Amino acid sequence: MARRWTNDLTHDDVTPRPLWLNRRQIMAGMGGAAALAATGAPAMAQGLEPNTLEQISTYNNYYEFGVGKEDPAAYASALDIDPWTIRVDGMVDRPGEYALADLLSGLQSEERIYRFRCVEAWSMVVPWNGVELADVLDKIGVQSGARYVAFETVVQPENMPGVRSRVIPFPYVEGLRLDEARHPLTLLATGIYGQPMPKQNGAPIRLVVPWKYGFKSIKSIVRITLTDRQPPTTWNRLNSREYGFYSNVNPEVDHPRWSQASERRIGGGLFARRQDTLMFNGYGDEVASLYAGMDLRENY
């Protein structure tokens, strides 16, 4: 089993569950006190008050359902997740088509409260439930010489309007270096707040890599491939100048079109100040050694 990770966040830091799950059209300019009173949810850390339910609920990127933040909630209910099979191939000892329950059978599921930082410079704190990716890799057996793990998202054109409109090339693909994939922070999440993963958030299983920008945490995984070559990734393939393979949260390396030095905390209220972005999203003590000696401006 992989080395277990010790959490430093609490439920006081969490974006309230109703605000995270409900996905309706954004209504800018409304305060958060009514939502807090209605939900009974605790305020978030650092004295930030949550936005209204309507404001927070649309913040979700899942381009298979459209480019708008409200699109996943509007259309993801059509996603077919039963049954769910994941293809495991490449440099593994036990390749095959795995039912999700079989792939996760016998593995330790736990809650991880992580910061989540979008490349668009907004952030949340989310309590995920899932298993360490390293445990899954141990189960399927990684062969000598494998250096990367590649992932692929489901494509259901009949259920995904974004796929039909071809807003970006599909299937969505992502990848990690093997040591990143094996790190104890790297999670295959199957739920939020102790409940099954909502469809708009990547049901039934998604990747969570908390020190990287959110688009690295690929949703609705149907394929895991071990390889000796750096795999293509969707956003890097679309625009390598703006989206590097590593995509580590780094306040010192700006996106070409905006600063990454600060972020807007979702749930902070209409007049909340932006907060400083932390190197590696606050997980530097755990992950900085993975990039020792690397130029993080060059390897962005």
C-alpha positions, 0 to 999 in steps of 0.5 A: 500500500502507498504511504498515507498522507496526513491532512492539514485542512478541516471541514471549516475550510470546505466549500459548503456542500450545497454550494458545491453540488447545486449547479444553476445559472450564476446570479452575480451581485448577491450576498452570501448570508441568505445561503449560509442561513438556509443551508446551515453550512459552516463559513469557510476558513479565513473569515470568508463567507460563502457566496449564494447557492446560485453563485457558487453552483455554476463553477464547474468546467466539463467541456464535454457538456459545454463551455459554460460553467452552468452547462455541466449541471444542465446536461450531465444528468444524461451521462450513463455511468452504469455499468462503468468499465476502465480499460487498463493497458500499456506497460502493466502486468495485469491489463484488461477491461475492469469493472470499476468495483473490481478495480477498486475492490480491497483498496482503502477509501478515505476522505481528503480535504484538498485545496482546488485551484483552477487555472482561471485563477479561482479556487475552492476547498473540497472534501473528496472521497477515494483511493490513492492512485498508487494503490491502483497502480500496485494492483495492476502491476507497473512494469519496469521501464514505465515512466508515465501514466496516461488517462482518457475521459469517456465519450458519449456523443448522444449524452454530451452536447459538447462532444457533438459540437466539438468544442475541443478535440475528444476524448479528453486526455491527460497524463502524469509522470509516474512519480507524480502518479505514485505520490500519496497526494494523488487520488482517484476520487469517487465521491464528494462529502461522503456521497457518490461523485456527482455526474457534473464533477466527473462521476463515477471516478476522476483524478485529483492532483491538488498541487496542479491546476484543475484541468489536470484532474481528468474526469470520468476516466475510462482508460489508464495506460502505462507508457515509457513516453510522455503522453499527449494532454488535451490542453497542451496539445491545443495550446502548448504556450499557455498549458504545459505538461506539468501545470503545477500551481505556480504564482511566479509563472503567469498564464500568458493572458492573466496573472497567477499570483492571486486567486478568487476564493469561491464562497468568499463573498462579493467584496472579498479580496483576492488571496495570494496563490501558494506555490504548489497550491500549498503542498510544496512541503510534500511535492517540491522534491519531485521537481528538484533541479528543474526550471519551473518556468521552462517546465511549466 
